[in-house]
Amino acid sequence: MSEQPTVFIVDDDEGVRGAVVWALRKEGLSVESFPSAEAFLATDPGERPGCLVLDVRMQGMSGLDLQQVLNTHGCEIPIIFITGHGDIPTTVRAIKAGAVDFVEKPLSREVLIERVREAFREDERRRQQRAVRAEVRGCYQTLTAREREVMELVTKGLSNKEVAHMLGISPRTVENHRARVMTVMQADSVAQLCHLATLCT
């Protein structure tokens, strides 16, 4: 990553927040802390690399509420939830909504650092996936409407003859469209084209 990842800490307990900041900075990590979910959102973190260490229960907007807001805005930052009141329903809800981990207080410094580094790796993986998806969609946008129709039918398993019949064009024309689709989408096989098609939606 060109930009150093940052650990964003959101916890309304000043003592916990300070301890977490100290532990992570001692490891040489970049850290920013916030006393509330609202304060974090006000900074508009956008697409900055890193992870979010988030308390579940806070005054005002809860950690789960903040997670929902971020999901609604398409923010995929990995979230590590911390709580002194862990329960199974809350944990399940957080994980289903995309949280990468759920850690109970009091926090073990070693465990927290390990989870943060894992979250950094997950963030990098997600960024790479988004970059690939954006590239594939860019290629797809350059296809003509007819080429997209051919691609859709080919990836459904139809033969050139079947595609020609459905679209009312000659098999040779289908072959030409298909060849251009494979070239533009940089696909070496129909199987690969099928995979790329899933990234276009």
C-alpha positions as CSV (number, residue, x, y, z in Angstrom):
1,M,0.0,0.0,0.0
2,S,1.3,3.4,-0.9
3,E,-0.3,5.0,2.2
4,Q,0.4,3.7,5.7
5,P,-2.7,2.0,7.1
6,T,-4.3,3.6,10.1
7,V,-6.1,2.1,13.1
8,F,-9.2,4.2,13.7
9,I,-10.4,3.8,17.3
10,V,-14.0,4.7,18.3
11,D,-14.8,4.3,22.0
12,D,-16.6,6.6,24.4
13,D,-14.5,5.3,27.3
14,E,-11.5,7.6,27.5
15,G,-9.5,5.2,29.6
16,V,-9.9,2.3,27.2
17,R,-9.3,4.6,24.2
18,G,-6.1,5.9,25.7
19,A,-4.8,2.5,26.6
20,V,-5.5,1.1,23.1
21,V,-3.9,4.2,21.4
22,W,-0.8,3.7,23.6
23,A,-0.5,0.0,22.9
24,L,-0.8,0.4,19.2
25,R,1.5,3.4,18.8
26,K,4.1,1.5,20.8
27,E,4.1,-1.0,18.0
28,G,4.8,1.8,15.5
29,L,1.2,1.8,14.1
30,S,-0.6,4.9,12.9
31,V,-3.5,5.6,15.2
32,E,-6.4,8.0,15.3
33,S,-9.0,8.0,18.1
34,F,-12.6,9.3,18.4
35,P,-14.9,9.6,21.4
36,S,-18.0,8.8,19.4
37,A,-19.3,7.4,16.2
38,E,-20.5,10.8,15.2
39,A,-17.0,12.3,15.6
40,F,-15.6,9.6,13.5
41,L,-18.1,10.1,10.7
42,A,-17.4,13.9,10.8
43,T,-13.8,13.3,9.6
44,D,-15.1,11.6,6.5
45,P,-12.5,8.8,6.5
46,G,-13.5,7.8,3.0
47,E,-11.2,5.2,1.4
48,R,-8.2,5.6,3.7
49,P,-6.5,2.2,4.3
50,G,-6.6,0.6,7.7
51,C,-9.1,-0.8,10.1
52,L,-11.7,0.3,12.6
53,V,-11.5,-0.7,16.3
54,L,-15.1,0.0,17.4
55,D,-16.9,-0.2,20.8
56,V,-20.3,-1.8,20.6
57,R,-22.1,0.2,23.3
58,M,-21.6,4.0,23.3
59,Q,-23.6,7.1,24.1
60,G,-25.5,8.3,21.0
61,M,-24.9,6.1,17.9
62,S,-23.8,2.6,18.8
63,G,-21.1,0.7,17.2
64,L,-23.6,-1.5,15.4
65,D,-25.4,1.6,14.1
66,L,-22.1,3.0,12.8
67,Q,-21.4,-0.3,11.1
68,Q,-24.7,-0.1,9.3
69,V,-24.1,3.5,8.2
70,L,-20.7,2.6,6.8
71,N,-22.2,-0.4,5.0
72,T,-25.0,1.8,3.5
73,H,-22.3,4.1,2.1
74,G,-20.3,1.2,0.7
75,C,-17.4,1.7,3.1
76,E,-15.7,-1.7,3.4
77,I,-13.1,-0.9,6.1
78,P,-12.5,-4.0,8.3
79,I,-14.1,-3.6,11.7
80,I,-12.9,-5.2,15.0
81,F,-15.6,-4.8,17.6
82,I,-14.6,-4.5,21.3
83,T,-17.1,-4.8,24.1
84,G,-17.4,-5.4,27.8
85,H,-20.9,-6.8,27.3
86,G,-20.5,-9.5,24.7
87,D,-23.5,-11.6,23.8
88,I,-24.1,-14.1,21.1
89,P,-26.9,-12.2,19.2
90,T,-24.8,-9.1,19.1
91,T,-21.8,-11.0,17.9
92,V,-23.7,-12.8,15.2
93,R,-25.3,-9.5,14.0
94,A,-21.9,-7.8,13.8
95,I,-20.2,-10.7,12.0
96,K,-23.1,-11.1,9.5
97,A,-22.8,-7.4,8.7
98,G,-19.1,-7.8,7.8
99,A,-17.1,-7.4,11.0
100,V,-13.8,-9.3,10.9
101,D,-13.5,-9.9,14.6
102,F,-15.2,-9.4,18.0
103,V,-13.0,-9.0,21.1
104,E,-14.1,-8.7,24.7
105,K,-12.7,-6.3,27.3
106,P,-10.3,-6.2,29.0
107,L,-8.2,-6.3,25.9
108,S,-5.0,-8.3,25.6
109,R,-2.4,-6.1,24.0
110,E,-0.9,-9.1,22.1
111,V,-4.3,-10.3,20.9
112,L,-5.4,-6.8,19.8
113,I,-2.2,-6.2,17.8
114,E,-2.5,-9.6,16.1
115,R,-6.1,-8.8,15.2
116,V,-5.2,-5.4,13.9
117,R,-2.5,-6.8,11.6
118,E,-4.9,-9.4,10.4
119,A,-7.4,-6.6,9.7
120,F,-4.8,-4.7,7.7
121,R,-4.2,-7.8,5.6
122,E,-7.9,-8.1,5.0
123,D,-8.2,-4.4,4.1
124,E,-5.4,-4.9,1.5
125,R,-7.2,-8.0,0.1
126,R,-10.4,-6.1,-0.2
127,R,-8.7,-3.2,-2.0
128,Q,-7.1,-5.5,-4.5
129,Q,-10.5,-7.1,-5.2
130,R,-12.1,-3.7,-5.7
131,A,-9.3,-2.7,-8.1
132,V,-9.8,-5.9,-10.1
133,R,-13.5,-5.4,-10.2
134,A,-13.1,-1.8,-11.3
135,E,-10.8,-2.9,-14.1
136,V,-13.1,-5.6,-15.3
137,R,-16.1,-3.3,-15.3
138,G,-14.1,-0.8,-17.2
139,C,-13.5,-3.4,-19.9
140,Y,-17.1,-4.4,-19.9
141,Q,-18.3,-0.8,-20.5
142,T,-16.3,-0.7,-23.8
143,L,-18.4,-3.6,-25.2
144,T,-21.2,-2.7,-27.5
145,A,-24.8,-3.6,-26.6
146,R,-24.7,-6.6,-29.0
147,E,-21.4,-7.8,-27.6
148,R,-22.8,-7.7,-24.1
149,E,-25.8,-9.8,-25.3
150,V,-23.4,-12.4,-26.8
151,M,-21.3,-12.4,-23.6
152,E,-24.4,-13.0,-21.5
153,L,-25.6,-15.9,-23.6
154,V,-22.2,-17.5,-23.9
155,T,-21.6,-17.4,-20.2
156,K,-25.0,-19.1,-19.8
157,G,-23.5,-22.1,-21.7
158,L,-25.1,-21.5,-25.1
159,S,-23.3,-22.5,-28.3
160,N,-22.6,-20.1,-31.1
161,K,-25.4,-21.6,-33.1
162,E,-27.9,-21.3,-30.2
163,V,-26.8,-17.7,-29.6
164,A,-27.2,-16.9,-33.3
165,H,-30.7,-18.4,-33.3
166,M,-31.8,-16.4,-30.2
167,L,-30.4,-13.1,-31.5
168,G,-31.4,-13.6,-35.1
169,I,-27.9,-13.2,-36.5
170,S,-25.5,-15.6,-38.3
171,P,-23.2,-18.0,-36.4
172,R,-20.2,-16.2,-38.1
173,T,-21.3,-12.9,-36.7
174,V,-21.6,-14.5,-33.3
175,E,-18.1,-15.8,-33.6
176,N,-16.8,-12.4,-34.4
177,H,-18.6,-10.8,-31.5
178,R,-17.4,-13.6,-29.2
179,A,-13.8,-13.2,-30.3
180,R,-13.9,-9.5,-29.5
181,V,-15.6,-10.1,-26.2
182,M,-12.8,-12.5,-25.2
183,T,-10.2,-10.0,-26.3
184,V,-11.7,-7.0,-24.6
185,M,-12.4,-8.9,-21.3
186,Q,-8.9,-10.4,-21.5
187,A,-10.4,-13.9,-21.0
188,D,-8.5,-17.0,-22.1
189,S,-11.5,-19.4,-21.8
190,V,-15.2,-19.4,-21.4
191,A,-14.7,-20.5,-17.8
192,Q,-12.7,-17.4,-17.1
193,L,-15.2,-15.2,-18.9
194,C,-17.9,-16.6,-16.7
195,H,-15.9,-15.6,-13.6
196,L,-15.3,-12.1,-15.0
197,A,-19.0,-11.8,-15.7
198,T,-19.8,-12.1,-12.0
199,L,-17.6,-9.1,-11.4
200,C,-19.5,-6.9,-13.8
201,T,-22.7,-6.8,-11.8
